[in-house]
Amino acid sequence: MGLQLNGAANWCLYGKNGSKIMKQESRSMIIRAVTSFEDNNVTATSVKMNPIDEGKIKLGGSDLEITRLGVGAWSWGDTSYWNNFEWDDRKLKAAKAAFDTSLDNGITFIDTAEVYGSRFSLGAINSETLLGRFIKERKEKDPKMDVAVATKFAALPWRLGRESVVKALKDSLSRLELSSVELYQLHWPGIWGNEGYIDGLGDAVEKGLVKAVGVSNYSEKRLRDAYQQLKKRGIPLASNQVNYSLIYRNPEENGVKATCDELGITLIAYSPIGQGSLTGKYSPENPPSGPRGRIYTREYLTQLQPLVNKIKEIGQNYDKTPTQVVLNWLIAQENVVPIPGAKNGEQAAEFAGALGWRLRGEEIEELRSLAKELKPIVGFPVEKL
Ligand SMILES: NC(=O)c1ccc[n+]([C@@H]2O[C@H](COP(=O)([O-])OP(=O)(O)OC[C@H]3O[C@@H](n4cnc5c(N)ncnc54)[C@H](OP(=O)(O)O)[C@@H]3O)[C@@H](O)[C@H]2O)c1
C-alpha cells in the first residue's frame, strides 16, 4: 500500500497491487511514498515527503530559463502536413486558444520555425507570423506576460555561410514582431557543411538577437563539433532538438542522449506523443488521416496496442491520461524537455497535467521494455547525415 500526496489538499491511498483505495484531489505537486511498515494484517508503504516543484530549468549551459515542458507550433498555419491541407478561421481560433491556454497553465516555452506554414504550401500562414500575432494580442492585455520563443534556421542548400543565419533570423524576428528571441536553432544539418552556420549562431548571440543557441537533428559527431566550435567563442551550445518518444528512442541508442548529458546540452524532444499515436485517440479502426496515416498505419497501430493499453493502465493509477503519462516518461529521463504540438486549448491544457508528478522507476522501465518489442518507425533521414 502507498500514499501519494498531490500537494496540500490532495492524496491517494494505493493497495499493494497499485489499485487506488481512496482519493482526494485538486491540482498540484506529487509526494511519493517510499518506506514500508507493517500494520496489523496490512503491509503498507508510508510517506516520505518528496515534493516536485517543477519550476523552470536552465537550457543547457546558457542563462536562459525555460519551463520543463514546451509547446510545438508546427501545425499552426500549416497546410503541408497537418490540418488536412486546409487552414481556416476555426483552426486559427483553436491555435490561438492553444497558445493562451499554454500560458494560462504556466507553459511558456513555444517552439516554431521559419518553414512552418511555408509560403510554398497553398493556403498556409507562417507559424512565426501567427505566434507573433498571438504574443502581441496577449501583451496588450498583459504587458508583463512571460513567453520564451524558440525558432529555427532552415539549412537550405542555397544558403551558404554565416551571414545567411543572421539574415534569416532577422526575417524571423520581423515575422514575430520581436527584437530578439530566446532560442535560435539550426533546424537540420547543412549538406555542404556546418561550420559557417555555427559561426552564424555565435554572431546572432553576439549581436544580442538571441539569448541561447541550439541545433536540431544533429548526430553525436555533429553535436560534439558544434559544441567545441562555439566553446572557443565562450558560447554554450544549449540544446539539440531531436525526435524522441517511447516509440522513437533512437537518441538513447545512437549516443545523442548520452552526449547531451555529458556536455550539458538540453535534449528538446520533438514528436513526443508520437504525433498523436500515443494518446490513445488513434487505433487500427481509427487511424490518423493525411500524411500521418502513411507512418502510423493500421498495421503499426495494431502492434502499438499493447503499449497503449499499458500506458492507459498506468495512467489510471495517477488519474492521468495517456498523453500525460508519455510526456511524464520523457521528463523522467532527465535533461529532456518535450515540446508536444497543440492544435487547440484542450490539448494544451492536457499537457500541463504531465507536470508536478513522476512515474515510478519500475513503470518507466516496463514501458521502455514494451516499447522495445515494437518495429521502429522511420525517422527524419537528416539525423543520419
Ligand atoms: N526539429 C524538427 O525537425 C521537428 C520535427 C517535428 C516536430 N518538431 C517540433 O515538435 C513539435 C511537436 O511534434 P509533432 O507536432 O510532430 O508531434 P507530437 O507533439 O507528438 O503530436 C502532435 C499532435 O498530436 C495530436 N494531439 C496533441 N495533443 C493531443 C491530446 N491531448 N490528445 C490527443 N491528440 C493530441 C494533435 O494532432 P491531431 O489532433 O490531429 O491528432 C497534434 O498536432 C512540433 O510542433 C514542432 O515544434 C520539430
The ligand as an SDF file (V2000), in Angstrom:
LIG
                    3D

 48 52  0  0  0  0  0  0  0  0999 V2000
   13.1360   19.9250  -35.3240 N   0  0  0  0  0  0  0  0  0  0  0  0
   12.4030   19.1530  -36.1150 C   0  0  0  0  0  0  0  0  0  0  0  0
   12.8750   18.6570  -37.1500 O   0  0  0  0  0  0  0  0  0  0  0  0
   10.9790   18.8860  -35.7250 C   0  0  0  0  0  0  0  0  0  0  0  0
   10.2480   17.8620  -36.3540 C   0  0  0  0  0  0  0  0  0  0  0  0
    8.9420   17.6150  -35.9120 C   0  0  0  0  0  0  0  0  0  0  0  0
    8.3910   18.4190  -34.9120 C   0  0  0  0  0  0  0  0  0  0  0  0
    9.1050   19.4220  -34.3460 N   0  0  0  0  0  0  0  0  0  0  0  0
    8.5570   20.2740  -33.2510 C   0  0  0  0  0  0  0  0  0  0  0  0
    7.9840   19.4260  -32.2660 O   0  0  0  0  0  0  0  0  0  0  0  0
    6.6160   19.7790  -32.0690 C   0  0  0  0  0  0  0  0  0  0  0  0
    5.8080   18.5470  -31.6940 C   0  0  0  0  0  0  0  0  0  0  0  0
    5.9850   17.4890  -32.6250 O   0  0  0  0  0  0  0  0  0  0  0  0
    4.8220   16.9710  -33.5690 P   0  0  0  0  0  0  0  0  0  0  0  0
    3.8140   18.0420  -33.7310 O   0  0  0  0  0  0  0  0  0  0  0  0
    5.4880   16.3800  -34.7620 O   0  0  0  0  0  0  0  0  0  0  0  0
    4.2090   15.7140  -32.8000 O   0  0  0  0  0  0  0  0  0  0  0  0
    3.5150   15.4490  -31.4050 P   0  0  0  0  0  0  0  0  0  0  0  0
    3.7220   16.5750  -30.4870 O   0  0  0  0  0  0  0  0  0  0  0  0
    3.9790   14.1180  -30.9740 O   0  0  0  0  0  0  0  0  0  0  0  0
    1.9700   15.3190  -31.8150 O   0  0  0  0  0  0  0  0  0  0  0  0
    1.1800   16.4660  -32.0060 C   0  0  0  0  0  0  0  0  0  0  0  0
   -0.2090   16.0620  -32.4880 C   0  0  0  0  0  0  0  0  0  0  0  0
   -0.8210   15.1300  -31.6060 O   0  0  0  0  0  0  0  0  0  0  0  0
   -2.2320   15.3840  -31.5150 C   0  0  0  0  0  0  0  0  0  0  0  0
   -2.5120   15.7280  -30.1010 N   0  0  0  0  0  0  0  0  0  0  0  0
   -1.9680   16.7120  -29.3710 C   0  0  0  0  0  0  0  0  0  0  0  0
   -2.4230   16.7020  -28.1190 N   0  0  0  0  0  0  0  0  0  0  0  0
   -3.2920   15.6940  -28.0360 C   0  0  0  0  0  0  0  0  0  0  0  0
   -4.0850   15.1890  -26.9950 C   0  0  0  0  0  0  0  0  0  0  0  0
   -4.0390   15.7320  -25.7860 N   0  0  0  0  0  0  0  0  0  0  0  0
   -4.8630   14.1340  -27.2640 N   0  0  0  0  0  0  0  0  0  0  0  0
   -4.9050   13.5640  -28.4790 C   0  0  0  0  0  0  0  0  0  0  0  0
   -4.1570   14.0120  -29.5220 N   0  0  0  0  0  0  0  0  0  0  0  0
   -3.3560   15.0640  -29.3020 C   0  0  0  0  0  0  0  0  0  0  0  0
   -2.5150   16.5910  -32.4090 C   0  0  0  0  0  0  0  0  0  0  0  0
   -2.9200   16.1660  -33.7060 O   0  0  0  0  0  0  0  0  0  0  0  0
   -4.4250   15.6640  -34.0010 P   0  0  0  0  0  0  0  0  0  0  0  0
   -5.3210   16.4000  -33.0470 O   0  0  0  0  0  0  0  0  0  0  0  0
   -4.6490   15.9930  -35.4280 O   0  0  0  0  0  0  0  0  0  0  0  0
   -4.3820   14.1750  -33.7800 O   0  0  0  0  0  0  0  0  0  0  0  0
   -1.1560   17.2600  -32.5030 C   0  0  0  0  0  0  0  0  0  0  0  0
   -0.9850   18.0200  -33.6560 O   0  0  0  0  0  0  0  0  0  0  0  0
    6.2070   20.4380  -33.3850 C   0  0  0  0  0  0  0  0  0  0  0  0
    5.0810   21.2680  -33.2370 O   0  0  0  0  0  0  0  0  0  0  0  0
    7.4620   21.2140  -33.7120 C   0  0  0  0  0  0  0  0  0  0  0  0
    7.5190   22.4120  -32.9790 O   0  0  0  0  0  0  0  0  0  0  0  0
   10.4010   19.6430  -34.7400 C   0  0  0  0  0  0  0  0  0  0  0  0
  1  2  1  0
  2  3  2  0
  2  4  1  0
  4  5  1  0
  4 48  2  0
  5  6  2  0
  6  7  1  0
  7  8  2  0
  8  9  1  0
  8 48  1  0
  9 10  1  0
  9 46  1  0
 10 11  1  0
 11 12  1  0
 11 44  1  0
 12 13  1  0
 13 14  1  0
 14 15  2  0
 14 16  1  0
 14 17  1  0
 17 18  1  0
 18 19  2  0
 18 20  1  0
 18 21  1  0
 21 22  1  0
 22 23  1  0
 23 24  1  0
 23 42  1  0
 24 25  1  0
 25 26  1  0
 25 36  1  0
 26 27  1  0
 26 35  1  0
 27 28  2  0
 28 29  1  0
 29 30  1  0
 29 35  2  0
 30 31  1  0
 30 32  2  0
 32 33  1  0
 33 34  2  0
 34 35  1  0
 36 37  1  0
 36 42  1  0
 37 38  1  0
 38 39  2  0
 38 40  1  0
 38 41  1  0
 42 43  1  0
 44 45  1  0
 44 46  1  0
 46 47  1  0
M  CHG  2   8   1  16  -1
M  END
$$$$
